[in-house]
Amino acid sequence: REKYICRGPFSGAGRREQGRKMNDDEGRDGVDLRLDDLQRNLPEPTARGLFEHRGRPRLRLVKDAASAPGLKSPDVAAGPKPQPRRLAAPSPVAPTLPVDPWEALPEVALATQRMIAHARRAGAGDPLRHSFDHLRTSLLKTLRANGWSRIAIAAPTRGCGASFSAFHLGLSLSGVPGSRTVVLDLNLHRPGLAAVLGMTGSDMAGFLRGTTAPADHIRRADGALALGVAAECEPQASHLLQSESCALAIGRLMDTLTPDVLLCDLPPVLEHDDLSAFLPQVDGVLLVADGTRTLPSHIAECERRVAGQTRILGVIL
């Protein structure tokens, strides 16, 4: 016989399964009740401030720190909130223009300035000015055609007026607009240009040795003429004029001041060998002759000494 097992709700097996489900539900309810008791018996928090309510802790979202009780902000207590620091815009810096070495030269004495200004105001009918202006024009044509700028001025013998001619020719050359002329007194045996111009001479020998810069020796008469005069004699002048330090000093002067013409007043040709020693530093020679004392043989001898080293650009009578 087949055995039929009924598992309906009223069968024995059904009643046993339903009993097991009821026991499980009662067990879960007992756990829930115990969890609720534990939560109710939790100790109260002792912190204050944001957790200010007794009982179950609560967290509030504070929008403004100043409105939160018990919370003080140093920035709020001090006053208004500081603005962010902004860097100041850099002030515009004016471009630095290079200083013209010519303009930085010390000026000559006031008496010398007046004498030079008086000589410049001389009328066009002045024969002296007229003669030097003609010489200036011819000389400038020759210099510009050949790219020359260094000229030595000397006389065959003493007393022919070489220093006088050097100054007035320099004055005439500086009258050309935009030009610059430097006159150097290199007659270190008998320097006399300082006394004629009422200037205080400087250490010309030290300048030629390279111990003083051109700016410490040269004096500016105006924007077109500068003068370098010697104060004392130099016994070994010819040795100094043919030295390497002299060549470097003259080159440094030309590079620093960039004159259009450099006029060098030198001792008499037939009395000293200074001109022969200095010839490598110049492009040409101007001879100054005195009609009352200079002989044709003097001029011929000067030409012989200069031949093969440089050229004689002219003779001033």
Salt bridges, closest charged atoms under 4 A:
ASP25 OD1 - ARG28 NH2 2.30
ASP37 OD1 - ARG40 NH2 2.39
GLU44 OE1 - ARG54 NH1 3.48
GLU52 OE2 - HIS53 NE2 3.76
GLU52 OE2 - ARG60 NH2 3.55
ASP100 OD2 - ARG180 NH2 2.67
GLU103 OE1 - ARG220 NH1 3.90
GLU107 OE2 - ARG220 NH2 3.30
ASP133 OD2 - ARG129 NE 3.65
ASP133 OD1 - ARG136 NH1 3.66
ASP222 OD2 - ARG120 NH2 2.93
GLU234 OE2 - ARG209 NH2 3.17
GLU271 OE1 - ARG158 NH2 3.67
ASP274 OD2 - HIS189 NE2 3.07
ASP290 OD2 - ARG293 NE 3.33
GLU301 OE2 - ARG304 NH2 2.44
GLU301 OE2 - ARG305 NE 3.19
